[in-house]
Amino acid sequence: MPATTEPTTPAGAVGSVVGGLLAVHAHPDDETLATGALLATWAAAGLPVTLVTCTRGERGEVIGPALAHLEGDGPALAAHREGELAAALVALGVRDHVFLDGGGDRYEDSGMAWVSAGRAGAAEAVPPRAFVGIPLDEAAGRLADVLRDRNPAVVVTYEPGGGYGHPDHVRAHRVTMHAIRLAGITPVVLWAVQGSSALRDGLSALELVDGLVRPDPAGPLPTVAVPDEDVDVVVDVEPVLDRVLAAMRAHATQIQAVNRLASPAAVAQYALSNAVLAPVLPAEGYRVAASVSAIRWPTGIRPRR
């Protein structure tokens, strides 16, 4: 399977295979923001869910004065964000969590810089153990060990652009695709995406909040946005929305202004440290990047073709 190629197989028909889900994310909070409804829905069905987190988010910006002292203090922020992640996973119902580095010689947050609205690029300087600098075979080899041990039916991560270009997200995508090849397993592989029309509709539904920016629905979209017809699988958010919002609130250093909305286009909204509002859409979207087995999806998860 190529490391970052176009999807090879459309979403399979409903079948008899069902099993564990394994998600790979770069930092604490990404699991909730990108795949929260999928994780919560899978867990609610009583099926195994494993989260692999590649770094502890040491270089993240911190929201609010109460925790502002953590920003710039990598070890302290990492320790705090580990606690936030643990609380978020309780909210989502996820019981199996692994840091990719195994807690030894740590993989560190590589940082990022905004290069345009909604698009990130590399930071000017990165730490010696930045995740983007870890040899691909080393990081993928560690993940391959986890994959062989858990043997999930489904693996989910970012699309090749990392959702919005964060270098660690892009690296997590590449590590995941390479690790699947190294592990010699054949799961269904999902990439988190959103249909462009649904995302623009969600942006239009955002409600103004003092001190926060409402983005232009007609403006440029991040790489998570794909043509509507390229969304292969959707997850209904409303049945697990309370779980997802509780997980968002657990990540208090990273996520603010979490509130429900009464709109068919967006069920909630939030903002990150950039103070720009973002919607929680009524359905999470996924692209099937690889599939050799038909999946009997849990209730609330629907293939579109």
N, C-alpha and C positions, 0 to 999 in steps of 0.2 A: 504494500500500500504506500503510495507516495506520501511524503511528509506534509505537504501543504497543497495538495492538488484539488481540483474541482471535485465535487461529489460524484461518485461512480454509480450510485444506485438510487432510484427514487424510493420514497417511503414504501415499505412493504405492506402487504395486506395483513389484516389482523390474522394471527396464527396462534399456535399453541405454546410458543416459547415465552416464558416469563421468568424473571430472576432479578438479580441485583442491579443497582445503578451505582456508578462511580463517577463523581464530578471532579474535575481538576480546575483549580482557580489560583490566581496569582497572590492575592492578599486577603486577609480577613475583611469581610463585607461584600466581596465580589460574589460569593456563593448566594447571598440573599438578593443582591441587585440584579444579577444576570439569570439565576436559575432557581430562585426561591420557591416559586410555585411548583416547579417540577420536583424538587427535593421533598417538599412538604406533602405533595400528592403521593409520591412513591412511598414515603414513610407511612402515611396514613393507610395505605393499602396493606401494611404489614410486611412489606418487602424490604430486603437489605438495601441500605443506602450508605455509601462511603464517600466522604469528602477528603480530597487531598489538597492541601494548601501549600503553595510553593515558598512563600515568605511570610513574615509577620508584620509587614507594612511599616517598617521602621522609619521610612521617610515621608509618611503621609502627613498632610496638613491636619491641624486639629481645630475643631469647631468649638467656639465659646470660651469665655474667660476662665471658667472653673477648671478646665483641663489644659489651658494654653501652655502651662509649664512643661507639658510632655513634648511639645513640638520641638524638634531639633535634638532631643535626647533619645537617641535610637533605642537603647536597651529598655528605658522606662516605657517608651511608647509601645515597643514590642510586647512587653509584659502586660500592659494594660489592654492592648488589642487582643491578646490571647484570651483574656477574661471576657471581652466583648464577644468574641467568636464563640466561646463556650456557651454563653447565654443565648446567642442567636441560634445555635444548633439545637438547644433545648426547645426553643420556640418552634423550630421547623420539624422537630421530631427525629433529627439525625443523631445517631448514637455512635457511629464509627468515624473517627477523624484521625488523619495522619498528616504530619508536617513532612514535606518531601525530603528535607535534609535529615530527618530522623532525630533531630535535637542535638546533633553533634557539631561539626563544623558548619555553621549556619549559612543558608542561602539568604542573602539580604535583599530587601527592597531596592530596586535599581533607581527609583525616582523617575521623574518625567518633567517635561516642560510643555506648556500649551503652545501649539504652533498656529492654531486658528480656532475659530469657534467650534467647540465640540471635538477637536482633534488634538491629540497629544503626540509628542515625539520624545526623543532621548534627552535626558538631563545633561547639563554641561559637564558634570563630574559624577562618577559613580564609585561606590565603595569597592574595596578589593574583592569581596565575596558577593558582589552584585549578581543577582540571578541571571541577568543577560550575559554575564561573563563566564558562567559555569559551562564547561564543555558539554555539548549536546549529548554525547554518549554517556557521560556521568549522570546527568539529571534524568535522562530517559531510562538509563539502566536501573536507577532507583525506582522510578515509577513502574517499570516493567516488572520488578519484583512484587510490587503491590498488586498489579494487575493479575499476575499469575496466582497470587495468594487468594484474592477475592473472586477472580474469574467472573466479572460482571457480565450481564447480558447486554447492558447499555453503558456507554461511556459518553460523557458530555463535557464540552469545553467551549472556548471562544471560537468564532470564525477566524480566518487567517489574519484579519486586521486587528484582532484583539478587542473588538467592540468599538473602541474609539482611538486606537493607536498606541495605548500605553505599552512601552517596551516589554514590561513583564508579562502582559497579557499575550502579546504576540509570541513571546518566548514560550509561554505555557502551552499555546496552541502547537507550536513546533515540537516541543518535548512530548506532548501527549500523542501526536500522530506517530512520532518515531518510536515511542515506548510501546505502542500497540503492535508495531511491526516486530520489535525486539521480543516481546512477550510471546508471540506466536499464537495469539488468541484472535477470535473473529467476532467481536461484539458489534452491535449496531452503534454507530458513532453519530452523535448529534452535535451540531454547532449552534450556539445561541444566536438567533437573529430576530429581526422584527420586520414585518412588511412595511414598506415606506408609507403607504396610504394610512395604515393604522397608526403609525407613529406620528404622522402629521396631524391626524385627527385628534390624537391624544394631546399633542402640544396645544392645539386650539382650545381644548377643554380646560386647560390649567387656569386656576383662579389666582388673582393677584394677591401677593403677601408683602407687607411692608418690609423693605430692606432686601428683598429678593428680586431677581430678574426673571421676567417671563420671556422665553426665547421666541423668535419669529418662526411660526409654523412653516413659512415658505422658505426659510433659510437652508443652508447646507446641512445635510444629515451625517451622522457618524457612520463608521463602517458596519455597525450592527444592522443598519437599514439595508434591505435587499428588495428587489422587485417582489410584489405581492405573490406572484406565482411560484417564487422560490422558497416559500415557507411550506415545509412538508408536514410538520407536526405542530399542533397547538395544545396548550395546557390551559384549562379554565382556571382563572385566578380567584374568582369570587368564593368558591367553596373553601379555600385555604387562605383567604385574604387576611383574616385576623392573625394567623400564624406568621405570614410574611411581614405584616406591619410591625408585629412585636419583635421580629428578628431585626428589622430595620432600626427600630428604636434602641435595640441592644447595642448597636454600633454608634453610640452617641458621639464619639470623636469624629466620625466621618459623615453622618447623615443627620439632617435637621428637617424641621417643618414637615413631619410625616402626618398626613391627614387624608381621610377618606374624601371622595368626591361623589356627587350625585349626577354622574354623566355616563351615558352608554359608551363613550369613547375613552374614558379614563376613570378607573375605580378609586384611584388615590393619587397623591402627588408628594414629592419630597424635593430636597435640594442637598447637594454636596457642599464641600467647603468653598467651591467657586460661587456660591450663592445664586446659582441658576436653577430654576425650577425644572423638574422632570416628571413625566407622568408614569404611573403604574397602569399599564394597559390591561384590558379585561382578559386578554389571552397572551401568555408567553409563546413566542414562536421559535421553531427549531428547523434547521436544515439537516436532512439525513445525508451525512458525508460518506458513509459506508454501511452496507447491510448485506449479509448473506443469509439472514434468518428473519422470518416473519415474527413479529412480536405481538403478544396479546397484551395490549396496553392496559394499565390500571384505569379504572373509571376516572374521568376527568381529563384524560390524555387522548387526543384524537388525531389519527393520520388524516391528511386532507386528500390523499390519493393513494 
